[in-house]
């Protein structure tokens, strides 16, 4: 038999206040883009979206995946930031100054440290730097594109298909605003040291200083990344991230009409998210949420907790309307191991499920001796008889 228990959340009023007035949130802003999304970077909750699953050309937003793979190689010890990368004639021809696209102005056959190439990709959006890194890691840009697609599949970016490391147009080089938000969130959370490069406003290489194309870095101190993109096919795109106090948001706009438009439309999304939502912690891993009776054990009680901190993104002022419920077996028997799942914690807001996580044992409970188990069996018999 399952048993339910209502509990209060953090410093909120009791969760059973069923008649609390619902917080009103105004309609999201109108955003002039082919597809867009606004996501909380911590919880992954989507606050606003439109055409977020429409396949669109990403242009240089593709380079976020290129950088993500480089960061992964560094993290796993297969690549060092100081490693020298040879700039092949192919990288120079397809992505260098003569190509007419965004470039780091690398010299053919020169050798450049990985960290410099990363800055060339992130800050200067250099196609030459992207191709050089792809060739260094995978042997060719085509092989690197296979790695990009494998990474995308592992990350749940199921709509994305990459053909190159740069974002230059390709018939099947497509992604979605949602997939770009997923990728940006992974970059921020998994490789914060590399992500910090996205906040750099300019980078000089070969005596050529180039500013970061993300205009919001110069307009909004809370914005610290991430990447622009533009081709005729893709329009003007921007993945941006900003942090204010303890809340970080990720916005993606694709297919806007100009460089100014992508900045303005992004500002609309970020302003709305920060104004009307908040992300807060409610339970910490290791804290005792409840104590349950244990039968046939050397201890009579067990503390239940959650394995990971529980943080939720909610409309501002709606904390009093959250409803948390714990569900567990009515009879919990020893032996029990710390970390063993003994129930489920669910958190809802106005019938929307915000979290559903396991409740786990905080400590071990060994099985009691024979006579103690007999006594508990008798107690359980009469408990059930008269319940």
The 8 nearest C-alpha neighbors of each residue, nearest first, counted from 0:
[[1, 329, 328, 2, 330, 327, 3, 326],
 [2, 0, 328, 327, 329, 326, 3, 330],
 [1, 3, 329, 327, 326, 328, 0, 4],
 [4, 2, 326, 325, 324, 327, 1, 5],
 [3, 5, 325, 324, 6, 326, 2, 323],
 [4, 6, 324, 323, 325, 3, 7, 14],
 [7, 5, 323, 324, 4, 14, 8, 13],
 [6, 8, 13, 14, 9, 323, 11, 12],
 [7, 9, 11, 281, 10, 6, 14, 323],
 [10, 8, 281, 11, 7, 282, 280, 12],
 [11, 9, 8, 12, 7, 281, 13, 318],
 [12, 10, 8, 9, 319, 318, 13, 7],
 [11, 13, 319, 14, 10, 7, 8, 16],
 [14, 12, 7, 15, 16, 11, 319, 8],
 [15, 13, 322, 7, 16, 321, 12, 320],
 [14, 16, 17, 13, 322, 5, 7, 320],
 [17, 15, 14, 18, 19, 13, 320, 319],
 [18, 16, 15, 19, 320, 14, 20, 322],
 [17, 19, 16, 20, 21, 15, 320, 319],
 [20, 18, 17, 16, 21, 320, 319, 22],
 [19, 21, 18, 22, 320, 17, 317, 23],
 [20, 22, 23, 19, 317, 320, 349, 18],
 [23, 21, 317, 20, 316, 24, 314, 315],
 [22, 24, 21, 25, 314, 20, 317, 316],
 [23, 25, 22, 26, 275, 314, 27, 315],
 [26, 24, 27, 23, 275, 28, 271, 22],
 [25, 27, 28, 24, 29, 23, 271, 47],
 [28, 26, 25, 29, 47, 271, 268, 24],
 [29, 27, 30, 26, 267, 268, 271, 25],
 [28, 30, 31, 27, 267, 264, 26, 268],
 [31, 29, 264, 32, 28, 267, 35, 268],
 [30, 32, 255, 29, 264, 33, 260, 256],
 [33, 31, 255, 254, 34, 253, 30, 252],
 [32, 34, 254, 253, 255, 50, 35, 31],
 [35, 33, 50, 51, 32, 253, 49, 252],
 [36, 34, 252, 251, 51, 49, 176, 48],
 [35, 37, 48, 251, 47, 250, 51, 176],
 [36, 38, 250, 47, 46, 249, 45, 48],
 [39, 37, 45, 249, 44, 248, 46, 43],
 [38, 40, 248, 43, 44, 41, 42, 247],
 [41, 39, 248, 43, 247, 184, 42, 249],
 [40, 42, 39, 43, 247, 246, 310, 278],
 [43, 41, 44, 39, 40, 311, 310, 312],
 [44, 42, 39, 40, 41, 38, 45, 184],
 [45, 43, 39, 42, 38, 46, 312, 40],
 [44, 46, 38, 37, 47, 43, 39, 48],
 [45, 47, 37, 38, 44, 48, 272, 39],
 [48, 46, 37, 36, 45, 27, 49, 38],
 [49, 47, 36, 35, 51, 37, 50, 46],
 [48, 50, 51, 35, 34, 36, 47, 52],
 [49, 51, 34, 53, 52, 35, 48, 33],
 [50, 52, 176, 49, 177, 34, 35, 53],
 [53, 51, 175, 50, 177, 54, 176, 158],
 [54, 52, 50, 175, 51, 55, 34, 176],
 [53, 55, 175, 174, 173, 52, 56, 158],
 [54, 56, 173, 174, 175, 57, 53, 233],
 [55, 57, 173, 233, 58, 172, 174, 232],
 [58, 56, 60, 61, 233, 55, 59, 174],
 [57, 59, 166, 228, 229, 60, 230, 56],
 [60, 58, 228, 166, 61, 62, 165, 57],
 [59, 61, 62, 228, 57, 58, 63, 226],
 [62, 60, 59, 166, 63, 64, 57, 165],
 [61, 63, 65, 64, 60, 59, 165, 66],
 [62, 64, 66, 61, 65, 60, 67, 226],
 [65, 63, 67, 62, 66, 61, 68, 147],
 [64, 66, 62, 68, 63, 67, 164, 69],
 [67, 65, 69, 63, 64, 68, 70, 62],
 [68, 66, 64, 70, 65, 69, 63, 71],
 [67, 69, 71, 70, 65, 66, 64, 72],
 [70, 68, 66, 72, 71, 67, 73, 65],
 [71, 69, 67, 73, 68, 72, 66, 74],
 [70, 72, 68, 74, 69, 73, 75, 67],
 [71, 73, 69, 75, 77, 78, 70, 74],
 [74, 72, 78, 70, 76, 71, 75, 79],
 [75, 73, 71, 72, 76, 70, 77, 78],
 [76, 74, 72, 73, 77, 71, 78, 70],
 [75, 77, 73, 78, 74, 72, 79, 71],
 [78, 76, 72, 75, 73, 79, 74, 71],
 [77, 79, 73, 72, 76, 80, 82, 75],
 [80, 78, 82, 81, 73, 76, 77, 113],
 [79, 81, 114, 113, 82, 112, 78, 73],
 [80, 82, 112, 79, 113, 83, 114, 78],
 [83, 81, 79, 112, 80, 113, 84, 78],
 [84, 82, 112, 111, 110, 113, 81, 85],
 [83, 85, 110, 111, 112, 86, 135, 82],
 [86, 84, 110, 109, 108, 87, 111, 83],
 [87, 85, 108, 107, 109, 131, 110, 90],
 [86, 88, 89, 90, 108, 107, 85, 91],
 [87, 89, 91, 107, 90, 92, 86, 108],
 [90, 88, 92, 87, 91, 93, 94, 86],
 [91, 89, 127, 87, 130, 93, 88, 92],
 [90, 92, 95, 88, 94, 89, 107, 127],
 [91, 93, 89, 90, 95, 94, 88, 98],
 [94, 92, 90, 91, 98, 89, 95, 127],
 [95, 93, 127, 126, 91, 90, 98, 92],
 [94, 96, 91, 127, 102, 97, 98, 92],
 [95, 97, 98, 104, 102, 99, 94, 100],
 [96, 98, 95, 99, 92, 94, 91, 93],
 [99, 97, 100, 96, 95, 94, 93, 92],
 [98, 100, 97, 96, 101, 95, 94, 102],
 [101, 99, 98, 102, 94, 126, 96, 95],
 [100, 102, 125, 126, 124, 99, 103, 123],
 [103, 101, 125, 126, 104, 95, 127, 94],
 [102, 104, 125, 119, 105, 123, 127, 128],
 [105, 103, 102, 96, 95, 106, 205, 127],
 [106, 104, 103, 107, 95, 91, 127, 86],
 [105, 107, 109, 108, 104, 91, 86, 95],
 [106, 108, 86, 109, 88, 91, 87, 105],
 [109, 107, 86, 87, 85, 106, 110, 88],
 [110, 108, 107, 86, 106, 85, 111, 105],
 [109, 111, 85, 84, 83, 86, 108, 112],
 [110, 112, 83, 84, 113, 109, 85, 115],
 [113, 111, 83, 81, 82, 115, 114, 84],
 [112, 114, 80, 116, 115, 82, 81, 117],
 [115, 113, 80, 117, 116, 112, 118, 81],
 [116, 114, 118, 117, 112, 113, 119, 111],
 [115, 117, 119, 113, 128, 118, 114, 120],
 [118, 116, 114, 120, 119, 115, 121, 113],
 [119, 117, 121, 115, 116, 120, 122, 114],
 [118, 120, 116, 123, 117, 125, 103, 122],
 [121, 119, 124, 125, 117, 118, 123, 128],
 [122, 120, 118, 124, 119, 123, 197, 117],
 [123, 121, 211, 118, 119, 124, 120, 201],
 [122, 124, 119, 125, 120, 121, 211, 209],
 [125, 123, 120, 121, 122, 101, 119, 126],
 [126, 124, 102, 103, 120, 101, 128, 123],
 [125, 127, 94, 129, 102, 128, 165, 101],
 [126, 128, 94, 90, 95, 130, 125, 129],
 [127, 129, 131, 125, 116, 126, 130, 120],
 [130, 128, 126, 132, 127, 131, 164, 120],
 [131, 129, 133, 127, 90, 132, 128, 134],
 [130, 132, 128, 134, 133, 129, 86, 90],
 [133, 131, 135, 129, 134, 130, 136, 128],
 [134, 132, 130, 136, 140, 131, 135, 143],
 [133, 135, 139, 138, 131, 137, 132, 140],
 [136, 134, 132, 133, 138, 137, 131, 84],
 [135, 137, 133, 134, 138, 132, 143, 69],
 [138, 136, 143, 134, 139, 142, 133, 135],
 [137, 139, 134, 135, 136, 142, 140, 133],
 [140, 138, 134, 142, 141, 137, 143, 133],
 [139, 141, 143, 133, 142, 134, 163, 144],
 [142, 140, 144, 143, 139, 163, 145, 162],
 [141, 143, 145, 139, 144, 140, 137, 146],
 [142, 144, 140, 146, 137, 145, 141, 133],
 [145, 143, 147, 141, 163, 146, 162, 142],
 [146, 144, 142, 148, 143, 147, 149, 141],
 [145, 147, 143, 149, 144, 148, 150, 142],
 [148, 146, 144, 150, 145, 149, 151, 143],
 [147, 149, 151, 145, 150, 146, 161, 160],
 [148, 150, 146, 152, 151, 147, 145, 153],
 [151, 149, 153, 147, 148, 152, 146, 154],
 [150, 152, 156, 148, 154, 149, 153, 147],
 [151, 153, 149, 155, 154, 150, 156, 157],
 [152, 154, 150, 151, 155, 149, 156, 157],
 [155, 153, 151, 152, 156, 150, 182, 181],
 [156, 154, 152, 157, 153, 151, 178, 181],
 [157, 155, 151, 178, 152, 154, 158, 159],
 [156, 158, 155, 152, 159, 151, 178, 154],
 [159, 157, 156, 174, 160, 175, 178, 54],
 [160, 158, 174, 173, 157, 156, 161, 175],
 [159, 161, 173, 172, 148, 171, 174, 158],
 [162, 160, 172, 144, 163, 148, 147, 173],
 [163, 161, 172, 144, 169, 160, 171, 141],
 [162, 164, 144, 165, 161, 140, 166, 141],
 [165, 163, 65, 129, 166, 130, 62, 144],
 [166, 164, 126, 167, 163, 62, 59, 129],
 [165, 167, 58, 59, 61, 164, 168, 163],
 [166, 168, 165, 58, 169, 163, 59, 230],
 [169, 167, 166, 172, 170, 58, 232, 56],
 [168, 170, 172, 171, 167, 162, 173, 166],
 [169, 171, 172, 168, 173, 162, 56, 161],
 [172, 170, 169, 173, 160, 162, 161, 168],
 [171, 173, 161, 169, 162, 160, 170, 56],
 [174, 172, 56, 55, 160, 171, 159, 54],
 [173, 175, 159, 54, 55, 158, 57, 56],
 [176, 174, 54, 178, 52, 177, 53, 55],
 [175, 177, 51, 179, 178, 35, 251, 36],
 [178, 176, 180, 51, 175, 179, 52, 181],
 [177, 179, 181, 156, 175, 180, 176, 182],
 [178, 180, 182, 176, 181, 177, 183, 175],
 [179, 181, 183, 177, 178, 182, 184, 176],
 [180, 182, 178, 184, 179, 183, 185, 177],
 [181, 183, 179, 185, 180, 184, 178, 186],
 [184, 182, 180, 186, 185, 181, 179, 187],
 [185, 183, 181, 187, 182, 186, 40, 180],
 [184, 186, 182, 188, 183, 187, 189, 181],
 [187, 185, 183, 184, 189, 190, 188, 67],
 [186, 188, 184, 191, 185, 194, 189, 190],
 [189, 187, 185, 186, 190, 184, 191, 40],
 [188, 190, 186, 185, 187, 191, 184, 71],
 [189, 191, 192, 186, 193, 187, 188, 194],
 [192, 190, 194, 187, 193, 188, 189, 195],
 [193, 191, 194, 195, 190, 196, 187, 189],
 [192, 194, 195, 191, 190, 196, 70, 197],
 [193, 195, 191, 196, 192, 197, 187, 190],
 [196, 194, 197, 193, 192, 198, 191, 199],
 [195, 197, 198, 194, 199, 193, 118, 121],
 [196, 198, 224, 195, 225, 194, 199, 121],
 [199, 197, 223, 224, 196, 195, 200, 216],
 [200, 198, 196, 197, 201, 122, 211, 202],
 [201, 199, 211, 210, 198, 216, 202, 122],
 [202, 200, 210, 211, 209, 199, 122, 208],
 [201, 203, 209, 208, 122, 210, 204, 123],
 [202, 204, 208, 207, 206, 209, 205, 201],
 [205, 203, 206, 207, 208, 202, 103, 104],
 [204, 206, 207, 203, 104, 105, 208, 103],
 [205, 207, 204, 203, 208, 104, 209, 202],
 [208, 206, 203, 204, 205, 209, 104, 202],
 [209, 207, 203, 202, 206, 204, 210, 201],
 [208, 210, 201, 202, 123, 203, 207, 211],
 [211, 209, 201, 200, 212, 202, 208, 123],
 [210, 212, 122, 200, 201, 213, 123, 209],
 [211, 213, 214, 210, 227, 122, 123, 226],
 [214, 212, 215, 211, 216, 227, 226, 225],
 [213, 215, 216, 217, 212, 262, 218, 211],
 [216, 214, 218, 217, 213, 219, 262, 222],
 [215, 217, 214, 218, 222, 213, 219, 223],
 [216, 218, 215, 214, 219, 220, 200, 213],
 [219, 217, 215, 216, 220, 214, 222, 221],
 [218, 220, 221, 215, 222, 216, 217, 241],
 [219, 221, 222, 218, 216, 217, 223, 215],
 [220, 222, 241, 242, 219, 243, 223, 216],
 [223, 221, 241, 220, 219, 240, 216, 224],
 [222, 224, 198, 241, 240, 216, 221, 197],
 [225, 223, 197, 198, 240, 239, 222, 226],
 [224, 226, 239, 197, 238, 240, 223, 227],
 [227, 225, 238, 237, 60, 213, 224, 239],
 [228, 226, 237, 236, 213, 60, 212, 238],
 [227, 229, 59, 236, 58, 60, 235, 237],
 [230, 228, 235, 58, 234, 233, 236, 59],
 [229, 231, 233, 232, 234, 58, 228, 235],
 [230, 232, 234, 233, 229, 235, 168, 58],
 [231, 233, 230, 234, 56, 168, 229, 58],
 [234, 232, 56, 230, 254, 231, 58, 57],
 [233, 235, 254, 231, 229, 230, 255, 232],
 [234, 236, 229, 255, 254, 257, 258, 228],
 [237, 235, 253, 228, 252, 227, 254, 229],
 [236, 238, 227, 252, 251, 226, 239, 261],
 [237, 239, 251, 226, 225, 250, 227, 252],
 [240, 238, 225, 250, 224, 249, 237, 251],
 [239, 241, 249, 224, 248, 222, 225, 223],
 [240, 242, 222, 221, 248, 247, 223, 243],
 [243, 241, 247, 221, 246, 244, 248, 222],
 [242, 244, 246, 221, 245, 247, 241, 273],
 [243, 245, 246, 242, 247, 221, 278, 277],
 [246, 244, 243, 247, 242, 278, 279, 277],
 [245, 247, 243, 242, 244, 278, 248, 277],
 [248, 246, 242, 40, 241, 39, 243, 245],
 [249, 247, 39, 40, 241, 240, 38, 242],
 [250, 248, 240, 38, 239, 37, 40, 39],
 [251, 249, 37, 239, 238, 36, 240, 38],
 [250, 252, 238, 35, 36, 176, 237, 180],
 [253, 251, 35, 237, 236, 34, 32, 238],
 [254, 252, 236, 34, 33, 32, 255, 35],
 [253, 255, 234, 33, 32, 235, 233, 236],
 [256, 254, 32, 235, 234, 261, 253, 257],
 [255, 257, 260, 235, 234, 254, 258, 261],
 [258, 256, 260, 259, 235, 255, 261, 234],
 [257, 259, 261, 260, 235, 262, 256, 255],
 [258, 260, 262, 257, 261, 263, 214, 256],
 [261, 259, 257, 263, 262, 258, 264, 256],
 [260, 262, 264, 258, 259, 263, 255, 265],
 [263, 261, 265, 259, 260, 264, 266, 215],
 [262, 264, 260, 266, 265, 261, 259, 267],
 [265, 263, 267, 261, 266, 262, 30, 260],
 [266, 264, 262, 268, 267, 263, 261, 269],
 [265, 267, 263, 269, 264, 268, 270, 262],
 [268, 266, 264, 270, 265, 269, 271, 263],
 [267, 269, 265, 271, 266, 270, 272, 37],
 [268, 270, 272, 266, 271, 267, 273, 265],
 [271, 269, 267, 273, 272, 268, 266, 274],
 [272, 270, 274, 268, 269, 273, 275, 267],
 [271, 273, 269, 274, 270, 276, 275, 268],
 [272, 274, 270, 271, 276, 275, 269, 277],
 [275, 273, 271, 272, 270, 276, 315, 277],
 [274, 276, 315, 272, 273, 314, 271, 24],
 [277, 275, 314, 315, 272, 313, 273, 274],
 [276, 278, 312, 315, 313, 314, 279, 246],
 [279, 277, 312, 311, 246, 313, 310, 276],
 [280, 278, 310, 311, 281, 277, 312, 245],
 [279, 281, 310, 309, 282, 311, 278, 308],
 [280, 282, 9, 309, 310, 8, 279, 283],
 [283, 281, 309, 308, 280, 284, 9, 286],
 [284, 282, 308, 286, 285, 309, 307, 281],
 [283, 285, 307, 308, 305, 306, 286, 304],
 [286, 284, 304, 283, 287, 305, 361, 306],
 [285, 287, 284, 283, 304, 288, 282, 305],
 [286, 288, 304, 303, 289, 302, 285, 290],
 [289, 287, 304, 303, 286, 290, 302, 305],
 [288, 290, 303, 287, 302, 291, 304, 301],
 [289, 291, 302, 301, 303, 300, 292, 288],
 [292, 290, 301, 300, 293, 302, 289, 303],
 [291, 293, 300, 299, 301, 294, 331, 290],
 [294, 292, 299, 300, 331, 332, 296, 301],
 [293, 295, 332, 296, 331, 375, 333, 299],
 [296, 294, 372, 367, 333, 332, 375, 366],
 [297, 295, 367, 366, 333, 298, 294, 365],
 [296, 298, 367, 365, 366, 364, 299, 295],
 [299, 297, 296, 300, 364, 293, 365, 301],
 [298, 300, 293, 292, 296, 294, 297, 301],
 [301, 299, 292, 293, 291, 298, 290, 302],
 [300, 302, 291, 290, 293, 303, 292, 360],
 [303, 301, 290, 361, 287, 289, 360, 291],
 [304, 302, 360, 359, 289, 361, 287, 288],
 [303, 305, 287, 288, 359, 358, 285, 286],
 [306, 304, 284, 358, 307, 359, 357, 285],
 [305, 307, 284, 304, 359, 285, 308, 357],
 [308, 306, 284, 305, 309, 283, 285, 282],
 [307, 309, 283, 284, 282, 310, 306, 305],
 [308, 310, 282, 281, 280, 307, 283, 311],
 [311, 309, 280, 279, 281, 308, 42, 278],
 [310, 312, 278, 279, 313, 42, 280, 309],
 [313, 311, 278, 277, 279, 44, 42, 276],
 [312, 314, 276, 277, 311, 315, 278, 317],
 [315, 313, 276, 317, 275, 316, 277, 312],
 [316, 314, 276, 275, 317, 277, 313, 318],
 [315, 317, 318, 314, 22, 319, 313, 276],
 [318, 316, 319, 320, 314, 315, 22, 313],
 [317, 319, 320, 321, 316, 11, 313, 315],
 [320, 318, 12, 317, 11, 321, 14, 13],
 [321, 319, 318, 317, 348, 322, 19, 14],
 [322, 320, 348, 318, 319, 14, 347, 323],
 [321, 323, 14, 347, 346, 348, 320, 324],
 [322, 324, 346, 6, 345, 5, 347, 321],
 [323, 325, 5, 345, 4, 344, 6, 346],
 [326, 324, 344, 4, 3, 343, 5, 345],
 [325, 327, 3, 343, 342, 2, 1, 324],
 [328, 326, 342, 2, 1, 341, 329, 343],
 [329, 327, 1, 330, 0, 2, 331, 342],
 [328, 330, 2, 1, 0, 327, 331, 3],
 [329, 331, 328, 332, 294, 293, 0, 292],
 [332, 330, 293, 294, 328, 329, 333, 292],
 [333, 331, 294, 293, 295, 330, 334, 296],
 [334, 332, 296, 335, 366, 295, 365, 364],
 [333, 335, 366, 365, 364, 332, 296, 336],
 [336, 334, 364, 333, 363, 365, 337, 339],
 [335, 337, 363, 339, 338, 364, 362, 334],
 [336, 338, 362, 363, 360, 361, 339, 335],
 [339, 337, 360, 359, 336, 361, 340, 362],
 [340, 338, 359, 360, 336, 337, 341, 335],
 [341, 339, 359, 358, 342, 357, 338, 360],
 [340, 342, 359, 358, 327, 339, 360, 328],
 [341, 343, 327, 358, 326, 340, 357, 359],
 [344, 342, 357, 358, 326, 325, 356, 345],
 [343, 345, 325, 356, 355, 324, 357, 358],
 [346, 344, 355, 324, 354, 323, 343, 325],
 [345, 347, 323, 354, 353, 322, 352, 324],
 [348, 346, 352, 322, 351, 353, 350, 321],
 [347, 349, 321, 351, 350, 320, 322, 352],
 [348, 350, 351, 347, 320, 321, 21, 322],
 [351, 349, 348, 347, 352, 322, 353, 346],
 [352, 350, 348, 347, 349, 353, 346, 354],
 [351, 353, 347, 354, 346, 350, 348, 345],
 [354, 352, 347, 346, 351, 348, 355, 311],
 [355, 353, 346, 345, 352, 356, 347, 344],
 [354, 356, 345, 344, 346, 343, 357, 353],
 [355, 357, 344, 343, 354, 345, 358, 305],
 [358, 356, 343, 342, 344, 359, 340, 305],
 [359, 357, 342, 343, 305, 304, 340, 341],
 [358, 360, 340, 338, 339, 303, 304, 341],
 [361, 359, 303, 337, 338, 339, 362, 302],
 [360, 362, 337, 302, 303, 304, 338, 359],
 [363, 361, 337, 360, 336, 364, 301, 302],
 [364, 362, 336, 337, 335, 365, 361, 360],
 [365, 363, 335, 334, 333, 296, 298, 297],
 [366, 364, 334, 297, 296, 333, 367, 363],
 [365, 367, 296, 334, 333, 297, 295, 364],
 [366, 368, 296, 297, 295, 371, 372, 365],
 [369, 367, 371, 370, 372, 366, 297, 295],
 [368, 370, 372, 371, 373, 367, 295, 374],
 [369, 371, 373, 372, 368, 374, 367, 375],
 [372, 370, 374, 373, 368, 369, 367, 375],
 [371, 373, 295, 375, 369, 370, 374, 376],
 [372, 374, 370, 376, 371, 375, 377, 369],
 [375, 373, 371, 377, 372, 376, 378, 370],
 [376, 374, 378, 372, 377, 373, 295, 379],
 [375, 377, 373, 379, 378, 374, 372, 380],
 [376, 378, 380, 374, 375, 379, 373, 381],
 [379, 377, 375, 380, 381, 376, 382, 374],
 [380, 378, 382, 376, 377, 381, 375, 383],
 [381, 379, 377, 383, 378, 382, 384, 376],
 [380, 382, 384, 383, 378, 379, 385, 377],
 [383, 381, 379, 380, 384, 385, 386, 378],
 [382, 384, 386, 381, 380, 385, 379, 378],
 [383, 385, 381, 382, 386, 380, 379, 378],
 [384, 386, 383, 382, 381, 380, 379, 378],
 [385, 383, 384, 382, 381, 380, 379, 329]]
